[in-house]
Amino acid sequence: MKKSTLCDLNYANAKKYSYKAYTGTVAYIPYLYDTEVNEDGSVLSGKIGIEYVDAPNIFPVTWKNGEVSECIFAFG
């Protein structure tokens, strides 16, 4: 499988959300697209993408002692 690099990601969004992370909360959510999967579920090829979500769209649903283990990300 071809490995994606940071050059493959959207730098305009990365710069924007890096600033948001500095000033508040932001989530970086990696995902695969254009994937080819064989019968046993192994990924043969694909590309890595990243989505960015800022604080108003992050909803913690499970936590213990201040550590969040599950959350919901809302996309407009």
mmCIF file of the N, C-alpha and C atoms, coordinates in Angstrom:
data_MODEL
# 
_entry.id   MODEL 
# 
loop_
_atom_site.group_PDB 
_atom_site.id 
_atom_site.type_symbol 
_atom_site.label_atom_id 
_atom_site.label_alt_id 
_atom_site.label_comp_id 
_atom_site.label_asym_id 
_atom_site.label_entity_id 
_atom_site.label_seq_id 
_atom_site.pdbx_PDB_ins_code 
_atom_site.Cartn_x 
_atom_site.Cartn_y 
_atom_site.Cartn_z 
_atom_site.occupancy 
_atom_site.B_iso_or_equiv 
_atom_site.pdbx_formal_charge 
_atom_site.auth_seq_id 
_atom_site.auth_comp_id 
_atom_site.auth_asym_id 
_atom_site.auth_atom_id 
_atom_site.pdbx_PDB_model_num 
ATOM 1   N N  . MET A 1 1  ? 0.842   -1.173  0.000  1.00 0.00 ? 1  MET A N  1 
ATOM 2   C CA . MET A 1 1  ? 0.000   0.000   0.000  1.00 0.00 ? 1  MET A CA 1 
ATOM 3   C C  . MET A 1 1  ? 0.892   1.241   0.000  1.00 0.00 ? 1  MET A C  1 
ATOM 4   N N  . LYS A 1 2  ? 0.581   2.198   -0.846 1.00 0.00 ? 2  LYS A N  1 
ATOM 5   C CA . LYS A 1 2  ? 1.324   3.461   -0.894 1.00 0.00 ? 2  LYS A CA 1 
ATOM 6   C C  . LYS A 1 2  ? 1.067   4.224   0.396  1.00 0.00 ? 2  LYS A C  1 
ATOM 7   N N  . LYS A 1 3  ? 2.106   4.710   1.022  1.00 0.00 ? 3  LYS A N  1 
ATOM 8   C CA . LYS A 1 3  ? 1.955   5.469   2.256  1.00 0.00 ? 3  LYS A CA 1 
ATOM 9   C C  . LYS A 1 3  ? 1.696   6.929   1.929  1.00 0.00 ? 3  LYS A C  1 
ATOM 10  N N  . SER A 1 4  ? 0.676   7.489   2.555  1.00 0.00 ? 4  SER A N  1 
ATOM 11  C CA . SER A 1 4  ? 0.386   8.910   2.384  1.00 0.00 ? 4  SER A CA 1 
ATOM 12  C C  . SER A 1 4  ? 1.342   9.714   3.240  1.00 0.00 ? 4  SER A C  1 
ATOM 13  N N  . THR A 1 5  ? 1.582   10.924  2.831  1.00 0.00 ? 5  THR A N  1 
ATOM 14  C CA . THR A 1 5  ? 2.422   11.822  3.601  1.00 0.00 ? 5  THR A CA 1 
ATOM 15  C C  . THR A 1 5  ? 1.621   13.055  3.958  1.00 0.00 ? 5  THR A C  1 
ATOM 16  N N  . LEU A 1 6  ? 2.180   13.889  4.802  1.00 0.00 ? 6  LEU A N  1 
ATOM 17  C CA . LEU A 1 6  ? 1.516   15.132  5.148  1.00 0.00 ? 6  LEU A CA 1 
ATOM 18  C C  . LEU A 1 6  ? 1.293   16.004  3.931  1.00 0.00 ? 6  LEU A C  1 
ATOM 19  N N  . CYS A 1 7  ? 2.095   15.826  2.895  1.00 0.00 ? 7  CYS A N  1 
ATOM 20  C CA . CYS A 1 7  ? 1.917   16.601  1.668  1.00 0.00 ? 7  CYS A CA 1 
ATOM 21  C C  . CYS A 1 7  ? 0.584   16.278  1.001  1.00 0.00 ? 7  CYS A C  1 
ATOM 22  N N  . ASP A 1 8  ? 0.022   15.090  1.289  1.00 0.00 ? 8  ASP A N  1 
ATOM 23  C CA . ASP A 1 8  ? -1.252  14.696  0.703  1.00 0.00 ? 8  ASP A CA 1 
ATOM 24  C C  . ASP A 1 8  ? -2.447  15.336  1.409  1.00 0.00 ? 8  ASP A C  1 
ATOM 25  N N  . LEU A 1 9  ? -2.236  15.919  2.573  1.00 0.00 ? 9  LEU A N  1 
ATOM 26  C CA . LEU A 1 9  ? -3.335  16.469  3.359  1.00 0.00 ? 9  LEU A CA 1 
ATOM 27  C C  . LEU A 1 9  ? -3.585  17.920  3.004  1.00 0.00 ? 9  LEU A C  1 
ATOM 28  N N  . ASN A 1 10 ? -4.725  18.447  3.399  1.00 0.00 ? 10 ASN A N  1 
ATOM 29  C CA . ASN A 1 10 ? -5.125  19.809  3.085  1.00 0.00 ? 10 ASN A CA 1 
ATOM 30  C C  . ASN A 1 10 ? -4.470  20.781  4.062  1.00 0.00 ? 10 ASN A C  1 
ATOM 31  N N  . TYR A 1 11 ? -3.399  21.459  3.627  1.00 0.00 ? 11 TYR A N  1 
ATOM 32  C CA . TYR A 1 11 ? -2.645  22.341  4.521  1.00 0.00 ? 11 TYR A CA 1 
ATOM 33  C C  . TYR A 1 11 ? -3.404  23.593  4.931  1.00 0.00 ? 11 TYR A C  1 
ATOM 34  N N  . ALA A 1 12 ? -4.302  24.075  4.087  1.00 0.00 ? 12 ALA A N  1 
ATOM 35  C CA . ALA A 1 12 ? -5.078  25.268  4.461  1.00 0.00 ? 12 ALA A CA 1 
ATOM 36  C C  . ALA A 1 12 ? -5.912  24.965  5.702  1.00 0.00 ? 12 ALA A C  1 
ATOM 37  N N  . ASN A 1 13 ? -6.578  23.829  5.704  1.00 0.00 ? 13 ASN A N  1 
ATOM 38  C CA . ASN A 1 13 ? -7.359  23.438  6.882  1.00 0.00 ? 13 ASN A CA 1 
ATOM 39  C C  . ASN A 1 13 ? -6.451  23.126  8.065  1.00 0.00 ? 13 ASN A C  1 
ATOM 40  N N  . ALA A 1 14 ? -5.323  22.486  7.816  1.00 0.00 ? 14 ALA A N  1 
ATOM 41  C CA . ALA A 1 14 ? -4.401  22.156  8.909  1.00 0.00 ? 14 ALA A CA 1 
ATOM 42  C C  . ALA A 1 14 ? -3.929  23.422  9.608  1.00 0.00 ? 14 ALA A C  1 
ATOM 43  N N  . LYS A 1 15 ? -3.585  24.434  8.848  1.00 0.00 ? 15 LYS A N  1 
ATOM 44  C CA . LYS A 1 15 ? -3.123  25.694  9.437  1.00 0.00 ? 15 LYS A CA 1 
ATOM 45  C C  . LYS A 1 15 ? -4.245  26.354  10.237 1.00 0.00 ? 15 LYS A C  1 
ATOM 46  N N  . LYS A 1 16 ? -5.434  26.402  9.665  1.00 0.00 ? 16 LYS A N  1 
ATOM 47  C CA . LYS A 1 16 ? -6.593  27.009  10.324 1.00 0.00 ? 16 LYS A CA 1 
ATOM 48  C C  . LYS A 1 16 ? -6.898  26.303  11.645 1.00 0.00 ? 16 LYS A C  1 
ATOM 49  N N  . TYR A 1 17 ? -6.946  24.970  11.624 1.00 0.00 ? 17 TYR A N  1 
ATOM 50  C CA . TYR A 1 17 ? -7.313  24.241  12.826 1.00 0.00 ? 17 TYR A CA 1 
ATOM 51  C C  . TYR A 1 17 ? -6.163  24.117  13.813 1.00 0.00 ? 17 TYR A C  1 
ATOM 52  N N  . SER A 1 18 ? -4.930  24.246  13.372 1.00 0.00 ? 18 SER A N  1 
ATOM 53  C CA . SER A 1 18 ? -3.816  24.296  14.316 1.00 0.00 ? 18 SER A CA 1 
ATOM 54  C C  . SER A 1 18 ? -3.936  25.549  15.170 1.00 0.00 ? 18 SER A C  1 
ATOM 55  N N  . TYR A 1 19 ? -4.358  26.649  14.547 1.00 0.00 ? 19 TYR A N  1 
ATOM 56  C CA . TYR A 1 19 ? -4.579  27.875  15.303 1.00 0.00 ? 19 TYR A CA 1 
ATOM 57  C C  . TYR A 1 19 ? -5.737  27.694  16.277 1.00 0.00 ? 19 TYR A C  1 
ATOM 58  N N  . LYS A 1 20 ? -6.811  27.023  15.836 1.00 0.00 ? 20 LYS A N  1 
ATOM 59  C CA . LYS A 1 20 ? -7.943  26.780  16.734 1.00 0.00 ? 20 LYS A CA 1 
ATOM 60  C C  . LYS A 1 20 ? -7.509  25.907  17.912 1.00 0.00 ? 20 LYS A C  1 
ATOM 61  N N  . ALA A 1 21 ? -6.642  24.938  17.674 1.00 0.00 ? 21 ALA A N  1 
ATOM 62  C CA . ALA A 1 21 ? -6.154  24.088  18.763 1.00 0.00 ? 21 ALA A CA 1 
ATOM 63  C C  . ALA A 1 21 ? -5.381  24.922  19.772 1.00 0.00 ? 21 ALA A C  1 
ATOM 64  N N  . TYR A 1 22 ? -4.665  25.907  19.287 1.00 0.00 ? 22 TYR A N  1 
ATOM 65  C CA . TYR A 1 22 ? -3.901  26.795  20.163 1.00 0.00 ? 22 TYR A CA 1 
ATOM 66  C C  . TYR A 1 22 ? -4.836  27.640  21.020 1.00 0.00 ? 22 TYR A C  1 
ATOM 67  N N  . THR A 1 23 ? -5.979  28.044  20.465 1.00 0.00 ? 23 THR A N  1 
ATOM 68  C CA . THR A 1 23 ? -6.888  28.943  21.167 1.00 0.00 ? 23 THR A CA 1 
ATOM 69  C C  . THR A 1 23 ? -8.052  28.219  21.840 1.00 0.00 ? 23 THR A C  1 
ATOM 70  N N  . GLY A 1 24 ? -8.190  26.920  21.629 1.00 0.00 ? 24 GLY A N  1 
ATOM 71  C CA . GLY A 1 24 ? -9.312  26.177  22.213 1.00 0.00 ? 24 GLY A CA 1 
ATOM 72  C C  . GLY A 1 24 ? -9.177  24.698  21.946 1.00 0.00 ? 24 GLY A C  1 
ATOM 73  N N  . THR A 1 25 ? -10.298 24.044  21.722 1.00 0.00 ? 25 THR A N  1 
ATOM 74  C CA . THR A 1 25 ? -10.309 22.606  21.501 1.00 0.00 ? 25 THR A CA 1 
ATOM 75  C C  . THR A 1 25 ? -10.592 22.301  20.041 1.00 0.00 ? 25 THR A C  1 
ATOM 76  N N  . VAL A 1 26 ? -9.862  21.341  19.511 1.00 0.00 ? 26 VAL A N  1 
ATOM 77  C CA . VAL A 1 26 ? -10.093 20.867  18.148 1.00 0.00 ? 26 VAL A CA 1 
ATOM 78  C C  . VAL A 1 26 ? -9.775  19.377  18.109 1.00 0.00 ? 26 VAL A C  1 
ATOM 79  N N  . ALA A 1 27 ? -10.490 18.636  17.266 1.00 0.00 ? 27 ALA A N  1 
ATOM 80  C CA . ALA A 1 27 ? -10.219 17.208  17.081 1.00 0.00 ? 27 ALA A CA 1 
ATOM 81  C C  . ALA A 1 27 ? -9.738  16.988  15.655 1.00 0.00 ? 27 ALA A C  1 
ATOM 82  N N  . TYR A 1 28 ? -8.714  16.167  15.515 1.00 0.00 ? 28 TYR A N  1 
ATOM 83  C CA . TYR A 1 28 ? -8.206  15.754  14.213 1.00 0.00 ? 28 TYR A CA 1 
ATOM 84  C C  . TYR A 1 28 ? -8.631  14.302  14.029 1.00 0.00 ? 28 TYR A C  1 
ATOM 85  N N  . ILE A 1 29 ? -9.406  14.019  12.980 1.00 0.00 ? 29 ILE A N  1 
ATOM 86  C CA . ILE A 1 29 ? -9.975  12.695  12.787 1.00 0.00 ? 29 ILE A CA 1 
ATOM 87  C C  . ILE A 1 29 ? -9.438  12.094  11.487 1.00 0.00 ? 29 ILE A C  1 
ATOM 88  N N  . PRO A 1 30 ? -8.509  11.138  11.600 1.00 0.00 ? 30 PRO A N  1 
ATOM 89  C CA . PRO A 1 30 ? -7.977  10.498  10.390 1.00 0.00 ? 30 PRO A CA 1 
ATOM 90  C C  . PRO A 1 30 ? -8.975  9.476   9.842  1.00 0.00 ? 30 PRO A C  1 
ATOM 91  N N  . TYR A 1 31 ? -8.974  9.297   8.531  1.00 0.00 ? 31 TYR A N  1 
ATOM 92  C CA . TYR A 1 31 ? -9.839  8.309   7.896  1.00 0.00 ? 31 TYR A CA 1 
ATOM 93  C C  . TYR A 1 31 ? -9.178  7.817   6.610  1.00 0.00 ? 31 TYR A C  1 
ATOM 94  N N  . LEU A 1 32 ? -9.642  6.692   6.113  1.00 0.00 ? 32 LEU A N  1 
ATOM 95  C CA . LEU A 1 32 ? -9.161  6.127   4.851  1.00 0.00 ? 32 LEU A CA 1 
ATOM 96  C C  . LEU A 1 32 ? -10.205 6.341   3.769  1.00 0.00 ? 32 LEU A C  1 
ATOM 97  N N  . TYR A 1 33 ? -9.752  6.580   2.542  1.00 0.00 ? 33 TYR A N  1 
ATOM 98  C CA . TYR A 1 33 ? -10.659 6.667   1.403  1.00 0.00 ? 33 TYR A CA 1 
ATOM 99  C C  . TYR A 1 33 ? -9.972  6.076   0.178  1.00 0.00 ? 33 TYR A C  1 
ATOM 100 N N  . ASP A 1 34 ? -10.751 5.852   -0.871 1.00 0.00 ? 34 ASP A N  1 
ATOM 101 C CA . ASP A 1 34 ? -10.254 5.166   -2.074 1.00 0.00 ? 34 ASP A CA 1 
ATOM 102 C C  . ASP A 1 34 ? -9.553  3.870   -1.691 1.00 0.00 ? 34 ASP A C  1 
ATOM 103 N N  . THR A 1 35 ? -10.175 3.124   -0.776 1.00 0.00 ? 35 THR A N  1 
ATOM 104 C CA . THR A 1 35 ? -9.543  1.902   -0.283 1.00 0.00 ? 35 THR A CA 1 
ATOM 105 C C  . THR A 1 35 ? -9.927  0.689   -1.113 1.00 0.00 ? 35 THR A C  1 
ATOM 106 N N  . GLU A 1 36 ? -9.014  -0.252  -1.117 1.00 0.00 ? 36 GLU A N  1 
ATOM 107 C CA . GLU A 1 36 ? -9.265  -1.570  -1.701 1.00 0.00 ? 36 GLU A CA 1 
ATOM 108 C C  . GLU A 1 36 ? -9.055  -2.566  -0.566 1.00 0.00 ? 36 GLU A C  1 
ATOM 109 N N  . VAL A 1 37 ? -10.071 -3.395  -0.322 1.00 0.00 ? 37 VAL A N  1 
ATOM 110 C CA . VAL A 1 37 ? -10.043 -4.328  0.801  1.00 0.00 ? 37 VAL A CA 1 
ATOM 111 C C  . VAL A 1 37 ? -10.238 -5.740  0.267  1.00 0.00 ? 37 VAL A C  1 
ATOM 112 N N  . ASN A 1 38 ? -9.465  -6.707  0.801  1.00 0.00 ? 38 ASN A N  1 
ATOM 113 C CA . ASN A 1 38 ? -9.671  -8.084  0.352  1.00 0.00 ? 38 ASN A CA 1 
ATOM 114 C C  . ASN A 1 38 ? -10.740 -8.759  1.216  1.00 0.00 ? 38 ASN A C  1 
ATOM 115 N N  . GLU A 1 39 ? -11.040 -10.018 0.934  1.00 0.00 ? 39 GLU A N  1 
ATOM 116 C CA . GLU A 1 39 ? -12.161 -10.719 1.564  1.00 0.00 ? 39 GLU A CA 1 
ATOM 117 C C  . GLU A 1 39 ? -12.038 -10.834 3.083  1.00 0.00 ? 39 GLU A C  1 
ATOM 118 N N  . ASP A 1 40 ? -10.822 -10.892 3.611  1.00 0.00 ? 40 ASP A N  1 
ATOM 119 C CA . ASP A 1 40 ? -10.681 -11.022 5.060  1.00 0.00 ? 40 ASP A CA 1 
ATOM 120 C C  . ASP A 1 40 ? -10.687 -9.671  5.782  1.00 0.00 ? 40 ASP A C  1 
ATOM 121 N N  . GLY A 1 41 ? -10.911 -8.589  5.028  1.00 0.00 ? 41 GLY A N  1 
ATOM 122 C CA . GLY A 1 41 ? -10.997 -7.262  5.639  1.00 0.00 ? 41 GLY A CA 1 
ATOM 123 C C  . GLY A 1 41 ? -9.682  -6.512  5.695  1.00 0.00 ? 41 GLY A C  1 
ATOM 124 N N  . SER A 1 42 ? -8.608  -7.102  5.200  1.00 0.00 ? 42 SER A N  1 
ATOM 125 C CA . SER A 1 42 ? -7.318  -6.420  5.187  1.00 0.00 ? 42 SER A CA 1 
ATOM 126 C C  . SER A 1 42 ? -7.314  -5.329  4.124  1.00 0.00 ? 42 SER A C  1 
ATOM 127 N N  . VAL A 1 43 ? -6.768  -4.174  4.468  1.00 0.00 ? 43 VAL A N  1 
ATOM 128 C CA . VAL A 1 43 ? -6.687  -3.061  3.531  1.00 0.00 ? 43 VAL A CA 1 
ATOM 129 C C  . VAL A 1 43 ? -5.489  -3.277  2.616  1.00 0.00 ? 43 VAL A C  1 
ATOM 130 N N  . LEU A 1 44 ? -5.741  -3.302  1.320  1.00 0.00 ? 44 LEU A N  1 
ATOM 131 C CA . LEU A 1 44 ? -4.677  -3.500  0.336  1.00 0.00 ? 44 LEU A CA 1 
ATOM 132 C C  . LEU A 1 44 ? -4.097  -2.171  -0.137 1.00 0.00 ? 44 LEU A C  1 
ATOM 133 N N  . SER A 1 45 ? -4.957  -1.170  -0.291 1.00 0.00 ? 45 SER A N  1 
ATOM 134 C CA . SER A 1 45 ? -4.489  0.139   -0.724 1.00 0.00 ? 45 SER A CA 1 
ATOM 135 C C  . SER A 1 45 ? -5.508  1.185   -0.282 1.00 0.00 ? 45 SER A C  1 
ATOM 136 N N  . GLY A 1 46 ? -5.085  2.423   -0.266 1.00 0.00 ? 46 GLY A N  1 
ATOM 137 C CA . GLY A 1 46 ? -5.980  3.506   0.102  1.00 0.00 ? 46 GLY A CA 1 
ATOM 138 C C  . GLY A 1 46 ? -5.207  4.776   0.371  1.00 0.00 ? 46 GLY A C  1 
ATOM 139 N N  . LYS A 1 47 ? -5.942  5.826   0.625  1.00 0.00 ? 47 LYS A N  1 
ATOM 140 C CA . LYS A 1 47 ? -5.348  7.124   0.942  1.00 0.00 ? 47 LYS A CA 1 
ATOM 141 C C  . LYS A 1 47 ? -5.817  7.550   2.326  1.00 0.00 ? 47 LYS A C  1 
ATOM 142 N N  . ILE A 1 48 ? -4.993  8.327   2.984  1.00 0.00 ? 48 ILE A N  1 
ATOM 143 C CA . ILE A 1 48 ? -5.320  8.826   4.319  1.00 0.00 ? 48 ILE A CA 1 
ATOM 144 C C  . ILE A 1 48 ? -5.802  10.263  4.196  1.00 0.00 ? 48 ILE A C  1 
ATOM 145 N N  . GLY A 1 49 ? -6.945  10.540  4.800  1.00 0.00 ? 49 GLY A N  1 
ATOM 146 C CA . GLY A 1 49 ? -7.465  11.899  4.866  1.00 0.00 ? 49 GLY A CA 1 
ATOM 147 C C  . GLY A 1 49 ? -7.575  12.318  6.319  1.00 0.00 ? 49 GLY A C  1 
ATOM 148 N N  . ILE A 1 50 ? -7.868  13.569  6.542  1.00 0.00 ? 50 ILE A N  1 
ATOM 149 C CA . ILE A 1 50 ? -8.060  14.056  7.904  1.00 0.00 ? 50 ILE A CA 1 
ATOM 150 C C  . ILE A 1 50 ? -9.174  15.091  7.910  1.00 0.00 ? 50 ILE A C  1 
ATOM 151 N N  . GLU A 1 51 ? -10.048 14.973  8.879  1.00 0.00 ? 51 GLU A N  1 
ATOM 152 C CA . GLU A 1 51 ? -11.119 15.943  9.100  1.00 0.00 ? 51 GLU A CA 1 
ATOM 153 C C  . GLU A 1 51 ? -10.784 16.702  10.371 1.00 0.00 ? 51 GLU A C  1 
ATOM 154 N N  . TYR A 1 52 ? -11.258 17.923  10.450 1.00 0.00 ? 52 TYR A N  1 
ATOM 155 C CA . TYR A 1 52 ? -11.021 18.777  11.598 1.00 0.00 ? 52 TYR A CA 1 
ATOM 156 C C  . TYR A 1 52 ? -12.366 19.197  12.168 1.00 0.00 ? 52 TYR A C  1 
ATOM 157 N N  . VAL A 1 53 ? -12.514 19.102  13.478 1.00 0.00 ? 53 VAL A N  1 
ATOM 158 C CA . VAL A 1 53 ? -13.760 19.489  14.141 1.00 0.00 ? 53 VAL A CA 1 
ATOM 159 C C  . VAL A 1 53 ? -13.406 20.389  15.312 1.00 0.00 ? 53 VAL A C  1 
ATOM 160 N N  . ASP A 1 54 ? -14.083 21.546  15.418 1.00 0.00 ? 54 ASP A N  1 
ATOM 161 C CA . ASP A 1 54 ? -13.789 22.439  16.544 1.00 0.00 ? 54 ASP A CA 1 
ATOM 162 C C  . ASP A 1 54 ? -14.746 22.182  17.711 1.00 0.00 ? 54 ASP A C  1 
ATOM 163 N N  . ALA A 1 55 ? -14.464 22.804  18.843 1.00 0.00 ? 55 ALA A N  1 
ATOM 164 C CA . ALA A 1 55 ? -15.101 22.513  20.121 1.00 0.00 ? 55 ALA A CA 1 
ATOM 165 C C  . ALA A 1 55 ? -16.630 22.456  20.100 1.00 0.00 ? 55 ALA A C  1 
ATOM 166 N N  . PRO A 1 56 ? -17.328 23.402  19.479 1.00 0.00 ? 56 PRO A N  1 
ATOM 167 C CA . PRO A 1 56 ? -18.792 23.344  19.531 1.00 0.00 ? 56 PRO A CA 1 
ATOM 168 C C  . PRO A 1 56 ? -19.393 22.094  18.888 1.00 0.00 ? 56 PRO A C  1 
ATOM 169 N N  . ASN A 1 57 ? -18.593 21.361  18.112 1.00 0.00 ? 57 ASN A N  1 
ATOM 170 C CA . ASN A 1 57 ? -19.080 20.166  17.422 1.00 0.00 ? 57 ASN A CA 1 
ATOM 171 C C  . ASN A 1 57 ? -18.496 18.877  17.981 1.00 0.00 ? 57 ASN A C  1 
ATOM 172 N N  . ILE A 1 58 ? -17.945 18.928  19.197 1.00 0.00 ? 58 ILE A N  1 
ATOM 173 C CA . ILE A 1 58 ? -17.396 17.754  19.873 1.00 0.00 ? 58 ILE A CA 1 
ATOM 174 C C  . ILE A 1 58 ? -18.228 17.507  21.121 1.00 0.00 ? 58 ILE A C  1 
ATOM 175 N N  . PHE A 1 59 ? -18.803 16.305  21.212 1.00 0.00 ? 59 PHE A N  1 
ATOM 176 C CA . PHE A 1 59 ? -19.688 15.972  22.326 1.00 0.00 ? 59 PHE A CA 1 
ATOM 177 C C  . PHE A 1 59 ? -19.190 14.729  23.058 1.00 0.00 ? 59 PHE A C  1 
ATOM 178 N N  . PRO A 1 60 ? -18.568 14.887  24.241 1.00 0.00 ? 60 PRO A N  1 
ATOM 179 C CA . PRO A 1 60 ? -18.128 13.726  25.009 1.00 0.00 ? 60 PRO A CA 1 
ATOM 180 C C  . PRO A 1 60 ? -19.339 12.918  25.486 1.00 0.00 ? 60 PRO A C  1 
ATOM 181 N N  . VAL A 1 61 ? -19.282 11.594  25.374 1.00 0.00 ? 61 VAL A N  1 
ATOM 182 C CA . VAL A 1 61 ? -20.393 10.758  25.822 1.00 0.00 ? 61 VAL A CA 1 
ATOM 183 C C  . VAL A 1 61 ? -19.990 9.761   26.900 1.00 0.00 ? 61 VAL A C  1 
ATOM 184 N N  . THR A 1 62 ? -18.708 9.446   27.002 1.00 0.00 ? 62 THR A N  1 
ATOM 185 C CA . THR A 1 62 ? -18.226 8.531   28.032 1.00 0.00 ? 62 THR A CA 1 
ATOM 186 C C  . THR A 1 62 ? -16.924 9.072   28.596 1.00 0.00 ? 62 THR A C  1 
ATOM 187 N N  . TRP A 1 63 ? -16.852 9.187   29.923 1.00 0.00 ? 63 TRP A N  1 
ATOM 188 C CA . TRP A 1 63 ? -15.635 9.657   30.568 1.00 0.00 ? 63 TRP A CA 1 
ATOM 189 C C  . TRP A 1 63 ? -15.558 9.129   31.986 1.00 0.00 ? 63 TRP A C  1 
ATOM 190 N N  . LYS A 1 64 ? -14.349 9.126   32.521 1.00 0.00 ? 64 LYS A N  1 
ATOM 191 C CA . LYS A 1 64 ? -14.114 8.691   33.899 1.00 0.00 ? 64 LYS A CA 1 
ATOM 192 C C  . LYS A 1 64 ? -12.913 9.450   34.419 1.00 0.00 ? 64 LYS A C  1 
ATOM 193 N N  . ASN A 1 65 ? -13.098 10.113  35.545 1.00 0.00 ? 65 ASN A N  1 
ATOM 194 C CA . ASN A 1 65 ? -12.028 10.893  36.172 1.00 0.00 ? 65 ASN A CA 1 
ATOM 195 C C  . ASN A 1 65 ? -11.387 11.880  35.196 1.00 0.00 ? 65 ASN A C  1 
ATOM 196 N N  . GLY A 1 66 ? -12.208 12.526  34.390 1.00 0.00 ? 66 GLY A N  1 
ATOM 197 C CA . GLY A 1 66 ? -11.706 13.545  33.471 1.00 0.00 ? 66 GLY A CA 1 
ATOM 198 C C  . GLY A 1 66 ? -11.112 13.024  32.188 1.00 0.00 ? 66 GLY A C  1 
ATOM 199 N N  . GLU A 1 67 ? -11.070 11.712  31.999 1.00 0.00 ? 67 GLU A N  1 
ATOM 200 C CA . GLU A 1 67 ? -10.523 11.137  30.766 1.00 0.00 ? 67 GLU A CA 1 
ATOM 201 C C  . GLU A 1 67 ? -11.673 10.698  29.861 1.00 0.00 ? 67 GLU A C  1 
ATOM 202 N N  . VAL A 1 68 ? -11.796 11.331  28.707 1.00 0.00 ? 68 VAL A N  1 
ATOM 203 C CA . VAL A 1 68 ? -12.862 11.018  27.755 1.00 0.00 ? 68 VAL A CA 1 
ATOM 204 C C  . VAL A 1 68 ? -12.448 9.801   26.936 1.00 0.00 ? 68 VAL A C  1 
ATOM 205 N N  . SER A 1 69 ? -13.335 8.795   26.887 1.00 0.00 ? 69 SER A N  1 
ATOM 206 C CA . SER A 1 69 ? -13.020 7.600   26.106 1.00 0.00 ? 69 SER A CA 1 
ATOM 207 C C  . SER A 1 69 ? -13.891 7.468   24.856 1.00 0.00 ? 69 SER A C  1 
ATOM 208 N N  . GLU A 1 70 ? -15.024 8.173   24.806 1.00 0.00 ? 70 GLU A N  1 
ATOM 209 C CA . GLU A 1 70 ? -15.868 8.168   23.618 1.00 0.00 ? 70 GLU A CA 1 
ATOM 210 C C  . GLU A 1 70 ? -16.472 9.556   23.427 1.00 0.00 ? 70 GLU A C  1 
ATOM 211 N N  . CYS A 1 71 ? -16.589 9.962   22.178 1.00 0.00 ? 71 CYS A N  1 
ATOM 212 C CA . CYS A 1 71 ? -17.260 11.225  21.893 1.00 0.00 ? 71 CYS A CA 1 
ATOM 213 C C  . CYS A 1 71 ? -17.884 11.162  20.503 1.00 0.00 ? 71 CYS A C  1 
ATOM 214 N N  . ILE A 1 72 ? -18.774 12.109  20.270 1.00 0.00 ? 72 ILE A N  1 
ATOM 215 C CA . ILE A 1 72 ? -19.455 12.240  18.986 1.00 0.00 ? 72 ILE A CA 1 
ATOM 216 C C  . ILE A 1 72 ? -18.944 13.501  18.311 1.00 0.00 ? 72 ILE A C  1 
ATOM 217 N N  . PHE A 1 73 ? -18.639 13.393  17.019 1.00 0.00 ? 73 PHE A N  1 
ATOM 218 C CA . PHE A 1 73 ? -18.203 14.535  16.231 1.00 0.00 ? 73 PHE A CA 1 
ATOM 219 C C  . PHE A 1 73 ? -19.333 14.888  15.270 1.00 0.00 ? 73 PHE A C  1 
ATOM 220 N N  . ALA A 1 74 ? -19.801 16.113  15.308 1.00 0.00 ? 74 ALA A N  1 
ATOM 221 C CA . ALA A 1 74 ? -20.870 16.570  14.416 1.00 0.00 ? 74 ALA A CA 1 
ATOM 222 C C  . ALA A 1 74 ? -20.263 17.357  13.264 1.00 0.00 ? 74 ALA A C  1 
ATOM 223 N N  . PHE A 1 75 ? -20.675 17.009  12.053 1.00 0.00 ? 75 PHE A N  1 
ATOM 224 C CA . PHE A 1 75 ? -20.201 17.706  10.865 1.00 0.00 ? 75 PHE A CA 1 
ATOM 225 C C  . PHE A 1 75 ? -21.377 18.430  10.229 1.00 0.00 ? 75 PHE A C  1 
ATOM 226 N N  . GLY A 1 76 ? -21.166 19.705  9.901  1.00 0.00 ? 76 GLY A N  1 
ATOM 227 C CA . GLY A 1 76 ? -22.234 20.512  9.310  1.00 0.00 ? 76 GLY A CA 1 
ATOM 228 C C  . GLY A 1 76 ? -22.529 20.166  7.894  1.00 0.00 ? 76 GLY A C  1 
# 
